[in-house]
Amino acid sequence: MLHFQSHDLDEMNKIYRLNMINSITGYKSAHLIGTQSSEGLENLAIFSSVVHLGSNPALLGFILRPTTVPRHTYSNFKSTGVFTLNAVNAEQIEDAHHTSAKYPEDISEFDQTTLEVERKKEWDAPFVKNAPIQLGCRYLNEYHIKENDTLMIVSKIEHIYLANELLQEDGWVQLEKGNVVSINGLDGYTLPKLLERFPYARPKN
Amino acid sequence: MLHFQSHDLDEMNKIYRLNMINSITGYKSAHLIGTQSSEGLENLAIFSSVVHLGSNPALLGFILRPTTVPRHTYSNFKSTGVFTLNAVNAEQIEDAHHTSAKYPEDISEFDQTTLEVERKKEWDAPFVKNAPIQLGCRYLNEYHIKENDTLMIVSKIEHIYLANELLQEDGWVQLEKGNVVSINGLDGYTLPKLLERFPYARPKN
């Protein structure tokens, strides 16, 4: 096995280190976060840091780096209080990745890709049409992670829209049925296939 | 599409809601966290909430629910300051899932599964033998998420052990080369296949 230590990381080329550290922590979810500004300008940005926080209430978190692209996302949901979270399917990966390009605030990523806006009357943020899972989320709080000046955003899931074929009998949502992708590192898009579902684990006798 | 709102979630059967909300936020990474107590008792527990925080310094976070199984994990890394993070490969999924069973503190999950301890002289926590990626992590800080009484643990990656075939020319770690799995919900284990890697996204003219 290869072995790298802290001082090896310190001395690495920046891009090489970005690639390594972003991929070494395993597969990540792929989401497009849709927001709009108080003036109604729409924004869409890819995130791979969504994490489950709890089921009751239904809470999720994600990490925001104040110094990078999704800054418009932040100012938008801070002013409107809401955003959408849209699962990325295999047909959308090229466009989804393109939302990471640095466009000025008055350019909507919806206009620069083939991704289409879907509006729902109950929510003041744009959903992505044909996303197999669409979540309407309300901003609740943020925690400043002082170790590297990032933010952990905490939000509540208030609306779930779900393609019928994903939902299984016991509430489990089978992502494979919607060709939902996961991300390897900064730029590798993968399609997972189910190996097995296990029952609730109990101690052996 | 199906539509569920907050009040639908409030009224759901608990297990049904657990399945739904744990799977609705997309694919998650699969890691075995290895720790030992100050008395040297080893512990191993599966986590699916690891999130990338930054590359320089190399930081990751994960969520800990104080009321559930991995409590031993917490008390151990709080007393020793360190833990290991081991990627789960396709051959290890049944045993990896079994580490979520509630064993008393004096029972090591290594003894209840076929997973084997690998010791490295530079680190006071057990690694999982044959894990395609093994990380030696140091606890830095924790943030109490008051919205649902969970903890976000922040840690620094100090050692990376990596099977040779995973590392690509530009530092990208191709998880597929190690049959690394990802998790769908609480109990679905999946194997991702690479669709495509994209170049750095730049605005279109």
Chai-1 contact restraints between the chains, C-beta under 6 A:
chainA,res_idxA,chainB,res_idxB,connection_type,confidence,min_distance_angstrom,max_distance_angstrom,comment,restraint_id
A,M1,B,Y161,contact,1.0,0.0,6.0,A-B,restraint_1
A,M1,B,A163,contact,1.0,0.0,6.0,A-B,restraint_2
A,L2,B,L162,contact,1.0,0.0,6.0,A-B,restraint_3
A,L2,B,N164,contact,1.0,0.0,6.0,A-B,restraint_4
A,H3,B,Y161,contact,1.0,0.0,6.0,A-B,restraint_5
A,F4,B,I160,contact,1.0,0.0,6.0,A-B,restraint_6
A,Q5,B,H159,contact,1.0,0.0,6.0,A-B,restraint_7
A,S6,B,E158,contact,1.0,0.0,6.0,A-B,restraint_8
A,L9,B,A58,contact,1.0,0.0,6.0,A-B,restraint_9
A,Y16,B,G171,contact,1.0,0.0,6.0,A-B,restraint_10
A,R17,B,S55,contact,1.0,0.0,6.0,A-B,restraint_11
A,L18,B,S55,contact,1.0,0.0,6.0,A-B,restraint_12
A,N19,B,D170,contact,1.0,0.0,6.0,A-B,restraint_13
A,N19,B,G171,contact,1.0,0.0,6.0,A-B,restraint_14
A,N19,B,W172,contact,1.0,0.0,6.0,A-B,restraint_15
A,M20,B,G171,contact,1.0,0.0,6.0,A-B,restraint_16
A,I21,B,S55,contact,1.0,0.0,6.0,A-B,restraint_17
A,I21,B,A58,contact,1.0,0.0,6.0,A-B,restraint_18
A,N22,B,H52,contact,1.0,0.0,6.0,A-B,restraint_19
A,S23,B,W172,contact,1.0,0.0,6.0,A-B,restraint_20
A,S23,B,V173,contact,1.0,0.0,6.0,A-B,restraint_21
A,I24,B,V173,contact,1.0,0.0,6.0,A-B,restraint_22
A,T25,B,V50,contact,1.0,0.0,6.0,A-B,restraint_23
A,T25,B,H52,contact,1.0,0.0,6.0,A-B,restraint_24
A,T25,B,L60,contact,1.0,0.0,6.0,A-B,restraint_25
A,G26,B,S29,contact,1.0,0.0,6.0,A-B,restraint_26
A,G26,B,A87,contact,1.0,0.0,6.0,A-B,restraint_27
A,Y27,B,Y27,contact,1.0,0.0,6.0,A-B,restraint_28
A,Y27,B,S29,contact,1.0,0.0,6.0,A-B,restraint_29
A,Y27,B,S182,contact,1.0,0.0,6.0,A-B,restraint_30
A,Y27,B,P192,contact,1.0,0.0,6.0,A-B,restraint_31
A,S29,B,G26,contact,1.0,0.0,6.0,A-B,restraint_32
A,S29,B,Y27,contact,1.0,0.0,6.0,A-B,restraint_33
A,S49,B,V51,contact,1.0,0.0,6.0,A-B,restraint_34
A,V50,B,T25,contact,1.0,0.0,6.0,A-B,restraint_35
A,V51,B,S49,contact,1.0,0.0,6.0,A-B,restraint_36
A,V51,B,V51,contact,1.0,0.0,6.0,A-B,restraint_37
A,V51,B,I63,contact,1.0,0.0,6.0,A-B,restraint_38
A,H52,B,N22,contact,1.0,0.0,6.0,A-B,restraint_39
A,H52,B,T25,contact,1.0,0.0,6.0,A-B,restraint_40
A,L53,B,N148,contact,1.0,0.0,6.0,A-B,restraint_41
A,L53,B,T150,contact,1.0,0.0,6.0,A-B,restraint_42
A,G54,B,N148,contact,1.0,0.0,6.0,A-B,restraint_43
A,S55,B,R17,contact,1.0,0.0,6.0,A-B,restraint_44
A,S55,B,L18,contact,1.0,0.0,6.0,A-B,restraint_45
A,S55,B,I21,contact,1.0,0.0,6.0,A-B,restraint_46
A,A58,B,L9,contact,1.0,0.0,6.0,A-B,restraint_47
A,A58,B,I21,contact,1.0,0.0,6.0,A-B,restraint_48
A,L59,B,E147,contact,1.0,0.0,6.0,A-B,restraint_49
A,L59,B,N148,contact,1.0,0.0,6.0,A-B,restraint_50
A,L60,B,T25,contact,1.0,0.0,6.0,A-B,restraint_51
A,I63,B,V51,contact,1.0,0.0,6.0,A-B,restraint_52
A,A87,B,G26,contact,1.0,0.0,6.0,A-B,restraint_53
A,H97,B,F198,contact,1.0,0.0,6.0,A-B,restraint_54
A,H97,B,A201,contact,1.0,0.0,6.0,A-B,restraint_55
A,H98,B,A201,contact,1.0,0.0,6.0,A-B,restraint_56
A,S100,B,A201,contact,1.0,0.0,6.0,A-B,restraint_57
A,A101,B,A201,contact,1.0,0.0,6.0,A-B,restraint_58
A,A101,B,R202,contact,1.0,0.0,6.0,A-B,restraint_59
A,A101,B,P203,contact,1.0,0.0,6.0,A-B,restraint_60
A,Y103,B,P203,contact,1.0,0.0,6.0,A-B,restraint_61
A,Q112,B,K204,contact,1.0,0.0,6.0,A-B,restraint_62
A,L140,B,E147,contact,1.0,0.0,6.0,A-B,restraint_63
A,Y143,B,Y143,contact,1.0,0.0,6.0,A-B,restraint_64
A,E147,B,L59,contact,1.0,0.0,6.0,A-B,restraint_65
A,E147,B,L140,contact,1.0,0.0,6.0,A-B,restraint_66
A,E147,B,V154,contact,1.0,0.0,6.0,A-B,restraint_67
A,N148,B,L53,contact,1.0,0.0,6.0,A-B,restraint_68
A,N148,B,G54,contact,1.0,0.0,6.0,A-B,restraint_69
A,N148,B,L59,contact,1.0,0.0,6.0,A-B,restraint_70
A,T150,B,L53,contact,1.0,0.0,6.0,A-B,restraint_71
A,M152,B,M152,contact,1.0,0.0,6.0,A-B,restraint_72
A,V154,B,E147,contact,1.0,0.0,6.0,A-B,restraint_73
A,E158,B,S6,contact,1.0,0.0,6.0,A-B,restraint_74
A,H159,B,Q5,contact,1.0,0.0,6.0,A-B,restraint_75
A,I160,B,F4,contact,1.0,0.0,6.0,A-B,restraint_76
A,Y161,B,M1,contact,1.0,0.0,6.0,A-B,restraint_77
A,Y161,B,H3,contact,1.0,0.0,6.0,A-B,restraint_78
A,L162,B,L2,contact,1.0,0.0,6.0,A-B,restraint_79
A,A163,B,M1,contact,1.0,0.0,6.0,A-B,restraint_80
A,N164,B,L2,contact,1.0,0.0,6.0,A-B,restraint_81
A,D170,B,N19,contact,1.0,0.0,6.0,A-B,restraint_82
A,G171,B,Y16,contact,1.0,0.0,6.0,A-B,restraint_83
A,G171,B,N19,contact,1.0,0.0,6.0,A-B,restraint_84
A,G171,B,M20,contact,1.0,0.0,6.0,A-B,restraint_85
A,W172,B,N19,contact,1.0,0.0,6.0,A-B,restraint_86
A,W172,B,S23,contact,1.0,0.0,6.0,A-B,restraint_87
A,W172,B,G185,contact,1.0,0.0,6.0,A-B,restraint_88
A,V173,B,S23,contact,1.0,0.0,6.0,A-B,restraint_89
A,V173,B,I24,contact,1.0,0.0,6.0,A-B,restraint_90
A,L175,B,N184,contact,1.0,0.0,6.0,A-B,restraint_91
A,S182,B,Y27,contact,1.0,0.0,6.0,A-B,restraint_92
A,S182,B,S182,contact,1.0,0.0,6.0,A-B,restraint_93
A,S182,B,P192,contact,1.0,0.0,6.0,A-B,restraint_94
A,N184,B,L175,contact,1.0,0.0,6.0,A-B,restraint_95
A,G185,B,W172,contact,1.0,0.0,6.0,A-B,restraint_96
A,D187,B,R197,contact,1.0,0.0,6.0,A-B,restraint_97
A,D187,B,F198,contact,1.0,0.0,6.0,A-B,restraint_98
A,G188,B,L194,contact,1.0,0.0,6.0,A-B,restraint_99
A,G188,B,R197,contact,1.0,0.0,6.0,A-B,restraint_100
A,Y189,B,L195,contact,1.0,0.0,6.0,A-B,restraint_101
A,Y189,B,E196,contact,1.0,0.0,6.0,A-B,restraint_102
A,T190,B,P192,contact,1.0,0.0,6.0,A-B,restraint_103
A,T190,B,K193,contact,1.0,0.0,6.0,A-B,restraint_104
A,T190,B,L194,contact,1.0,0.0,6.0,A-B,restraint_105
A,L191,B,K193,contact,1.0,0.0,6.0,A-B,restraint_106
A,L191,B,L195,contact,1.0,0.0,6.0,A-B,restraint_107
A,P192,B,Y27,contact,1.0,0.0,6.0,A-B,restraint_108
A,P192,B,S182,contact,1.0,0.0,6.0,A-B,restraint_109
A,P192,B,T190,contact,1.0,0.0,6.0,A-B,restraint_110
A,P192,B,P192,contact,1.0,0.0,6.0,A-B,restraint_111
A,K193,B,T190,contact,1.0,0.0,6.0,A-B,restraint_112
A,K193,B,L191,contact,1.0,0.0,6.0,A-B,restraint_113
A,L194,B,G188,contact,1.0,0.0,6.0,A-B,restraint_114
A,L194,B,T190,contact,1.0,0.0,6.0,A-B,restraint_115
A,L195,B,Y189,contact,1.0,0.0,6.0,A-B,restraint_116
A,L195,B,L191,contact,1.0,0.0,6.0,A-B,restraint_117
A,E196,B,Y189,contact,1.0,0.0,6.0,A-B,restraint_118
A,R197,B,D187,contact,1.0,0.0,6.0,A-B,restraint_119
A,R197,B,G188,contact,1.0,0.0,6.0,A-B,restraint_120
A,F198,B,H97,contact,1.0,0.0,6.0,A-B,restraint_121
A,F198,B,D187,contact,1.0,0.0,6.0,A-B,restraint_122
A,A201,B,H97,contact,1.0,0.0,6.0,A-B,restraint_123
A,A201,B,H98,contact,1.0,0.0,6.0,A-B,restraint_124
A,A201,B,S100,contact,1.0,0.0,6.0,A-B,restraint_125
A,A201,B,A101,contact,1.0,0.0,6.0,A-B,restraint_126
A,R202,B,A101,contact,1.0,0.0,6.0,A-B,restraint_127
A,P203,B,A101,contact,1.0,0.0,6.0,A-B,restraint_128
A,P203,B,Y103,contact,1.0,0.0,6.0,A-B,restraint_129
A,K204,B,Q112,contact,1.0,0.0,6.0,A-B,restraint_130
